[in-house]
Structure formats: C-alpha cells, structure tokens
Amino acid sequence: MAMGAGEVTWHIYEGFGYGAIHKALEPKFLKLGGELLTSTAAVALKLNEDGSKTITLRNEADGTTEDVTAKVVVLAAGGYLNNKEMMAEETDYDLSRMVPVSSGKGTGDGLRLGWSVGGRKWPCSLAATWTTLTSLTSR
C-alpha cells in the first residue's frame, strides 16, 4: 500500500504558505524588480529557438490573454492534490483514505505546463502532490 497502514500526517511551518510567500519571497522578488500579477493564470508555455520561453497569461477578471517572453520561467503553481483525475492517474494512493486539507488550489497547472514542453515526469511522494517548483532555464 503506497501510504502505509497508518494515518497520513504532514507538518506545517509558522505562517503557513502565506508567511513563506508574502513575508519572505515576495519582498525579495519585488526588490529585484519582479512584477507580481494576481488573478492571472498561466495557460500555455512555449520554448523558443533562442532559448527564451513564452508564457501565455490569462487575466481571470476579463478573460484577456497576453504572451510574455522571458529568459527563465519558474513554475511554482503548487501540486495536484485537489485534482481528482490527476491524483488517480499519477499516483497509486488509496484516494478513499485522503481528505484534502489544503487551499483547494492544487490543480496541477504548473506540472501540466512543464510536461507540455517536455518536462519529465518523476515518481511523486505525497509531498509532491501538495507543491512543486520547477525552473525551466534550458531545453
């Protein structure tokens, strides 16, 4: 059995994800000149011949899309705990024993984008269903 015979537990840190993102990472990102977009979804990713990446962004408020080209794209969209289809397809967990206690945003979007441009699928631990961080710096 993939999850063992006991109850599945996990450990969390002070401030939860909000503390890690908004108190630690975001200030540094903005100080380095980053632009933070909210209510925006990454819906497509393309690797260009010159090594750059083009990511298509959708404004969730009005549905408009925009292509942005960058040297580096970091896919940090979380895992797929809240995507029942991906959980069934990508794991051998007994889903009847799982009770998602996350924000509900773990839909696997970042993983799907990475896989769409040739990212490799690796066997995932339970933690990988919660969060993923992939940096696409080269082919």
Backbone as CSV, one residue per row, in Angstrom:
resi,resn,N_x,N_y,N_z,CA_x,CA_y,CA_z,C_x,C_y,C_z
1,MET,0.847,-1.171,0.000,0.000,0.000,0.000,0.893,1.236,0.000
2,ALA,0.655,2.145,-0.882,1.530,3.299,-1.063,1.635,4.182,0.166
3,MET,0.555,4.343,0.916,0.570,5.271,2.039,0.831,4.583,3.373
4,GLY,1.034,3.309,3.394,1.238,2.610,4.655,-0.086,2.298,5.328
5,ALA,0.000,1.712,6.494,-1.210,1.271,7.173,-1.779,2.324,8.119
6,GLY,-0.962,3.309,8.522,-1.410,4.297,9.497,-2.023,5.522,8.843
7,GLU,-2.385,6.466,9.682,-2.949,7.714,9.185,-1.853,8.555,8.537
8,VAL,-2.208,9.241,7.470,-1.269,10.113,6.779,-1.205,11.436,7.539
9,THR,0.003,11.897,7.869,0.166,13.179,8.546,1.152,14.034,7.788
10,TRP,1.130,15.317,8.065,2.092,16.230,7.472,2.369,17.332,8.475
11,HIS,3.478,17.983,8.305,3.908,19.010,9.250,3.920,20.351,8.534
12,ILE,3.597,21.392,9.257,3.482,22.707,8.637,4.321,23.695,9.442
13,TYR,4.710,24.772,8.826,5.568,25.763,9.443,4.779,27.020,9.792
14,GLU,5.361,27.821,10.684,4.710,29.034,11.153,4.408,29.976,9.992
15,GLY,3.211,30.504,9.959,2.814,31.428,8.892,2.243,30.727,7.674
16,PHE,2.274,29.412,7.672,1.776,28.628,6.538,2.372,29.146,5.229
17,GLY,1.723,28.900,4.103,2.221,29.359,2.811,2.248,30.870,2.710
18,TYR,1.306,31.527,3.364,1.259,32.987,3.315,2.553,33.586,3.849
19,GLY,3.017,33.079,4.970,4.249,33.596,5.560,5.446,33.382,4.660
20,ALA,5.556,32.192,4.089,6.692,31.893,3.221,6.679,32.751,1.962
21,ILE,5.508,32.902,1.380,5.421,33.641,0.121,5.444,35.150,0.346
22,HIS,4.528,35.652,1.149,4.342,37.104,1.242,5.286,37.804,2.210
23,LYS,5.853,37.071,3.155,6.764,37.711,4.100,8.231,37.463,3.756
24,ALA,8.513,36.403,3.005,9.908,36.087,2.692,10.222,36.246,1.204
25,LEU,9.507,35.536,0.353,9.838,35.543,-1.070,9.396,36.806,-1.802
26,GLU,8.169,37.258,-1.568,7.639,38.410,-2.310,8.458,39.684,-2.129
27,PRO,8.843,40.074,-0.912,9.629,41.302,-0.781,10.956,41.245,-1.554
28,LYS,11.619,40.120,-1.526,12.879,39.957,-2.264,12.623,40.031,-3.769
29,PHE,11.587,39.375,-4.229,11.207,39.378,-5.643,10.953,40.806,-6.130
30,LEU,10.176,41.562,-5.376,9.855,42.939,-5.763,11.099,43.824,-5.708
31,LYS,11.955,43.622,-4.711,13.189,44.395,-4.597,14.094,44.165,-5.802
32,LEU,14.077,42.960,-6.343,14.904,42.628,-7.507,14.260,43.044,-8.829
33,GLY,13.086,43.710,-8.748,12.448,44.222,-9.959,11.360,43.355,-10.537
34,GLY,10.937,42.338,-9.812,9.875,41.465,-10.300,8.533,42.170,-10.319
35,GLU,7.669,41.732,-11.213,6.302,42.255,-11.292,5.361,41.160,-10.833
36,LEU,4.523,41.458,-9.865,3.605,40.481,-9.298,2.223,40.668,-9.907
37,LEU,1.703,39.616,-10.518,0.370,39.642,-11.112,-0.545,38.757,-10.283
38,THR,-1.719,39.272,-9.948,-2.696,38.467,-9.217,-3.890,38.207,-10.131
39,SER,-4.699,37.238,-9.773,-5.857,36.851,-10.594,-5.450,36.605,-12.033
40,THR,-4.305,35.966,-12.193,-3.738,35.694,-13.514,-3.338,34.229,-13.581
41,ALA,-3.727,33.557,-14.649,-3.395,32.147,-14.826,-2.428,31.977,-15.988
42,ALA,-1.453,31.117,-15.814,-0.567,30.728,-16.916,-1.255,29.579,-17.643
43,VAL,-1.561,29.768,-18.924,-2.357,28.768,-19.637,-1.598,28.046,-20.746
44,ALA,-0.432,28.546,-21.139,0.367,27.865,-22.165,1.822,28.267,-22.000
45,LEU,2.711,27.376,-22.418,4.143,27.624,-22.324,4.798,27.125,-23.598
46,LYS,5.731,27.909,-24.121,6.440,27.546,-25.353,7.921,27.808,-25.164
47,LEU,8.759,26.860,-25.596,10.201,27.043,-25.599,10.598,27.569,-26.968
48,ASN,11.278,28.699,-27.014,11.653,29.330,-28.278,13.037,28.888,-28.735
49,GLU,13.299,29.033,-30.035,14.567,28.623,-30.627,15.770,29.292,-29.969
50,ASP,15.617,30.553,-29.547,16.735,31.291,-28.958,16.949,30.969,-27.476
51,GLY,16.198,30.016,-26.941,16.337,29.627,-25.540,15.385,30.350,-24.608
52,SER,14.720,31.391,-25.099,13.749,32.094,-24.262,12.472,31.264,-24.162
53,LYS,11.617,31.668,-23.263,10.339,30.996,-23.072,9.226,32.003,-23.254
54,THR,8.123,31.578,-23.859,6.935,32.423,-23.979,5.830,31.766,-23.188
55,ILE,5.261,32.522,-22.273,4.177,32.014,-21.454,2.934,32.851,-21.731
56,THR,1.824,32.176,-21.942,0.556,32.861,-22.184,-0.169,33.007,-20.862
57,LEU,-0.509,34.259,-20.534,-1.191,34.582,-19.283,-2.624,34.980,-19.571
58,ARG,-3.541,34.529,-18.722,-4.950,34.906,-18.860,-5.382,35.700,-17.632
59,ASN,-5.924,36.882,-17.864,-6.482,37.713,-16.806,-7.811,37.079,-16.416
60,GLU,-7.911,36.597,-15.185,-9.112,35.889,-14.748,-10.318,36.812,-14.615
61,ALA,-10.091,38.117,-14.489,-11.207,39.059,-14.344,-11.939,39.286,-15.657
62,ASP,-11.189,39.399,-16.768,-11.847,39.718,-18.037,-11.585,38.707,-19.155
63,GLY,-10.776,37.687,-18.890,-10.540,36.633,-19.872,-9.527,36.968,-20.953
64,THR,-8.953,38.160,-20.938,-7.973,38.512,-21.969,-6.674,37.748,-21.740
65,THR,-5.934,37.514,-22.820,-4.652,36.827,-22.726,-3.538,37.722,-23.240
66,GLU,-2.343,37.424,-22.761,-1.155,38.167,-23.158,0.020,37.203,-23.158
67,ASP,0.874,37.284,-24.176,2.090,36.483,-24.215,3.239,37.294,-23.640
68,VAL,4.009,36.669,-22.757,5.174,37.293,-22.149,6.367,36.397,-22.437
69,THR,7.477,36.994,-22.870,8.686,36.235,-23.152,9.708,36.517,-22.054
70,ALA,10.374,35.460,-21.592,11.335,35.587,-20.501,12.496,34.619,-20.715
71,LYS,13.619,34.916,-20.070,14.759,34.001,-20.103,14.484,32.770,-19.251
72,VAL,13.818,32.994,-18.108,13.562,31.927,-17.146,12.092,31.960,-16.745
73,VAL,11.488,30.804,-16.651,10.133,30.675,-16.138,10.199,29.723,-14.948
74,VAL,9.660,30.143,-13.839,9.590,29.288,-12.657,8.144,28.854,-12.504
75,LEU,7.922,27.565,-12.558,6.579,27.018,-12.369,6.441,26.658,-10.896
76,ALA,5.737,27.495,-10.165,5.552,27.290,-8.729,4.067,27.386,-8.422
77,ALA,3.292,26.558,-9.099,1.834,26.644,-9.023,1.225,25.659,-8.045
78,GLY,2.039,24.988,-7.273,1.508,24.010,-6.337,1.395,22.628,-6.963
79,GLY,0.924,21.711,-6.205,0.801,20.332,-6.648,-0.551,20.056,-7.276
80,TYR,-1.020,18.821,-7.119,-2.293,18.439,-7.751,-3.224,17.720,-6.791
81,LEU,-3.072,18.006,-5.520,-3.895,17.351,-4.507,-5.387,17.554,-4.744
82,ASN,-5.782,18.685,-5.300,-7.200,18.979,-5.491,-7.706,18.635,-6.882
83,ASN,-6.920,17.900,-7.647,-7.317,17.463,-8.979,-7.499,15.940,-8.912
84,LYS,-8.743,15.504,-8.757,-9.025,14.081,-8.565,-8.535,13.231,-9.730
85,GLU,-8.669,13.749,-10.946,-8.240,12.988,-12.119,-6.726,12.776,-12.099
86,MET,-5.962,13.844,-11.808,-4.509,13.702,-11.756,-4.082,12.812,-10.604
87,MET,-4.753,12.916,-9.463,-4.418,12.054,-8.329,-4.591,10.584,-8.712
88,ALA,-5.683,10.284,-9.418,-5.933,8.901,-9.824,-4.927,8.445,-10.882
89,GLU,-4.595,9.325,-11.806,-3.699,8.969,-12.911,-2.233,8.911,-12.498
90,GLU,-1.800,9.838,-11.649,-0.379,9.979,-11.359,0.091,9.281,-10.090
91,THR,-0.843,8.784,-9.262,-0.442,8.106,-8.027,-1.148,6.769,-7.915
92,ASP,-0.671,5.989,-6.989,-1.378,4.747,-6.675,-1.948,4.811,-5.258
93,TYR,-2.180,6.040,-4.776,-2.743,6.221,-3.437,-4.195,5.738,-3.387
94,ASP,-4.589,5.291,-2.229,-5.974,4.937,-1.976,-6.715,6.244,-1.700
95,LEU,-7.320,6.803,-2.731,-7.934,8.120,-2.628,-9.114,8.150,-1.663
96,SER,-9.691,6.993,-1.359,-10.796,6.962,-0.405,-10.304,7.274,1.007
97,ARG,-8.986,7.180,1.238,-8.418,7.456,2.554,-7.874,8.877,2.662
98,MET,-7.988,9.661,1.605,-7.411,11.008,1.619,-8.482,12.058,1.829
99,VAL,-8.165,13.007,2.687,-9.035,14.142,2.932,-8.194,15.391,2.663
100,PRO,-8.374,16.039,1.515,-7.573,17.238,1.230,-7.853,18.334,2.250
101,VAL,-6.803,18.870,2.837,-6.942,19.955,3.813,-6.094,21.148,3.364
102,SER,-6.091,21.388,2.074,-5.290,22.474,1.526,-6.191,23.638,1.130
103,SER,-5.623,24.594,0.424,-6.376,25.775,-0.007,-7.357,25.455,-1.122
104,GLY,-7.233,24.288,-1.721,-8.099,23.918,-2.833,-7.554,24.332,-4.182
105,LYS,-6.367,24.924,-4.196,-5.800,25.455,-5.430,-4.802,24.511,-6.089
106,GLY,-4.563,23.345,-5.528,-3.592,22.405,-6.083,-4.179,21.631,-7.246
107,THR,-4.200,22.254,-8.422,-4.858,21.659,-9.589,-3.889,21.069,-10.608
108,GLY,-2.587,21.173,-10.361,-1.612,20.582,-11.272,-1.273,21.431,-12.478
109,ASP,-1.677,22.690,-12.484,-1.456,23.546,-13.650,0.023,23.686,-14.012
110,GLY,0.870,23.917,-13.023,2.298,24.078,-13.286,2.917,22.816,-13.851
111,LEU,2.529,21.682,-13.301,3.045,20.409,-13.819,2.617,20.198,-15.270
112,ARG,1.348,20.462,-15.562,0.873,20.285,-16.939,1.629,21.186,-17.911
113,LEU,1.909,22.422,-17.499,2.685,23.320,-18.369,4.077,22.759,-18.609
114,GLY,4.732,22.315,-17.548,6.068,21.741,-17.690,6.074,20.512,-18.578
115,TRP,5.107,19.634,-18.373,5.021,18.421,-19.191,4.729,18.760,-20.649
116,SER,3.996,19.847,-20.889,3.633,20.208,-22.269,4.846,20.592,-23.111
117,VAL,5.959,20.961,-22.452,7.160,21.332,-23.198,8.277,20.315,-22.983
118,GLY,7.915,19.118,-22.596,8.897,18.044,-22.489,9.450,17.805,-21.104
119,GLY,8.887,18.446,-20.079,9.332,18.180,-18.715,9.129,16.713,-18.376
120,ARG,10.059,16.152,-17.628,9.991,14.737,-17.284,9.075,14.503,-16.101
121,LYS,8.331,13.435,-16.162,7.508,13.020,-15.030,8.377,12.147,-14.127
122,TRP,8.385,12.481,-12.857,9.111,11.700,-11.869,8.104,11.119,-10.891
123,PRO,8.406,9.962,-10.348,7.507,9.428,-9.313,7.374,10.441,-8.182
124,CYS,6.168,10.651,-7.711,5.914,11.673,-6.700,5.685,11.063,-5.335
125,SER,6.176,11.745,-4.346,5.834,11.396,-2.969,4.540,12.136,-2.636
126,LEU,4.004,11.892,-1.476,2.799,12.611,-1.062,3.063,14.110,-1.071
127,ALA,4.267,14.525,-0.655,4.582,15.955,-0.614,4.506,16.584,-1.999
128,ALA,4.854,15.849,-3.034,4.832,16.408,-4.383,3.420,16.645,-4.882
129,THR,2.456,16.001,-4.277,1.078,16.278,-4.673,0.625,17.610,-4.099
130,TRP,1.353,18.112,-3.117,0.995,19.377,-2.475,1.659,20.561,-3.154
131,THR,2.933,20.431,-3.497,3.635,21.582,-4.038,4.749,21.144,-4.975
132,THR,4.969,21.950,-6.002,6.047,21.667,-6.942,6.725,22.983,-7.289
133,LEU,7.992,22.909,-7.602,8.733,24.076,-8.042,9.670,23.610,-9.131
134,THR,9.462,24.090,-10.324,10.279,23.697,-11.450,10.788,24.953,-12.128
135,SER,12.043,24.987,-12.440,12.625,26.115,-13.145,13.018,25.658,-14.539
136,LEU,12.512,26.326,-15.556,12.845,25.993,-16.925,13.886,27.002,-17.409
137,THR,15.136,26.624,-17.367,16.187,27.538,-17.782,16.802,27.139,-19.104
138,SER,16.616,25.918,-19.524,17.150,25.475,-20.810,16.359,24.271,-21.258
139,ARG,16.593,23.897,-22.508,15.892,22.706,-23.016,16.547,21.521,-22.454
